[in-house]
Amino acid sequence: MSKIKYSVLLAALVVLLPAIAGANALDVNANAALTGSVGSACGGSPCGLEVVITDQVAAYVASTHPDAESHVVITFRVDPNDIVMPDFNGDLPGRMRILKAYSDAASARQHHFVTLKRNKNDDAFRLAVLQRNNNGDFAFIGEFFLGNIDNEIKIDWTAGNPGTVVVYRNGVVKAQRDTLNFADHNFDEVRLGAPGGDPDAITAGVAGSIYLDEYVSTR
């Protein structure tokens, strides 16, 4: 099994790329270090990645280490911190994409979304996961409550017909689909933070910051 663990030093590089990071910002700091964070780059303390949202422009960490992977397990930690997500487009709850996976194939370019959402009528959060099928339609994998604390998320993704997606929160299965057809959708790139790139990727009025840490990819 090959395993790649991306440090927040990679995130620091992305901050310097204006084509990716717009008015929104990425900041590597000790406050964003979540459970299990390693290293001592922040004044002798571990670091995490703070994604600061002020508008609807993308700002993310990108990895192109995956290479036509048909099976990937991704884990990362997320804390919604002080993000505010007002209703938009009438009365829909606010949301922002926090992870996207891509294929180099033009017909399957954006094919896996993870979205942080505000629960309707209160300040609780949810995490929603979608997967694009071979026919271009998106399949809803599931949606579950996410505590406004440090959460470990794991996504076990296997392309095929049938293909499977299993999502865990803190070691417990929260969403699963195993009758999908996305045999053509391999992993070639992963973007974590505020990837943007599609309507409602960051809805109007979303502001504040979230913490991300301990991204690990295995195959």
Protein Blocks (a to p, Z undefined) as FASTA:
>chain_A
ZZddddfklmmmmmmmmklmcmbccdddfklpcghiacjfegoiacddddddfbfcdcdd
ddfkbghiabdcddddddekjaccddeehjaccdddfbdcddfblklmplcdcdddddeh
iabdcdddddddfkopacdfbdcdddfbdddddddddedjdddddddeehiafbdcfkbc
cfklccfbdcehjeghiehkbcghiacddddehiacdZZ
